Amino acid sequence: MCKSYFGISCPVEVSHLDHLVLTVKSVPDTINFYSSVLGMKVITFKGDRKALGFGQQKINLHQVGQEVEPKAKCPTSGSADLCLITKTSLLTVAAHLQACGVQIEEGPVERSGAVGSISSLYFRDPDHNLIEISIYK
């Protein structure tokens, strides 16, 4: 067991998130949603694997039943809860979501982000993952 939990220094220092994996029912539907609604770019790698790029991060996509090893113990579509940061005003984001036919479930509401206060809108992607798009105050 890592002893840093007990106050002893741990030699591992994590600097940032590189990528995460979403297990989805339909890779094409997910690509369409995230590229058109959130402006993410489509990345093809290792043959025909797909990911969504934004900033210096990416979301790798695994089709249900066709996950790539190694994988989560119980990969399930619709189990993610993601917070994405934008510099676009939430009024503009809300108008765009409405124009895309995306229902806002909540917001704007005040929340606590990783480095300070944020304002957030909540909606769902095609797999019903909860997506929070936020702006730092």
Stockholm file with secondary structure:
# STOCKHOLM 1.0

chainA/1-137         MCKSYFGISCPVEVSHLDHLVLTVKSVPDTINFYSSVLGMKVITFKGDRKALGFGQQKINLHQVGQEVEPKAKCPTSGSADLCLITKTSLLTVAAHLQACGVQIEEGPVERSGAVGSISSLYFRDPDHNLIEISIYK
#=GR chainA/1-137 SS CCGGGGTSCCSCCCCCCCEEEEEESCHHHHHHHHHHHHCCEEEEETTTEEEEEETTEEEEEEETTCCCSSCCSSCCTTCCEEEEECSSCHHHHHHHHHHTTCCCCEEEEEEECSSSEEEEEEEECTTCCEEEEEEEC
#=GC SS_cons         CCGGGGTSCCSCCCCCCCEEEEEESCHHHHHHHHHHHHCCEEEEETTTEEEEEETTEEEEEEETTCCCSSCCSSCCTTCCEEEEECSSCHHHHHHHHHHTTCCCCEEEEEEECSSSEEEEEEEECTTCCEEEEEEEC
//
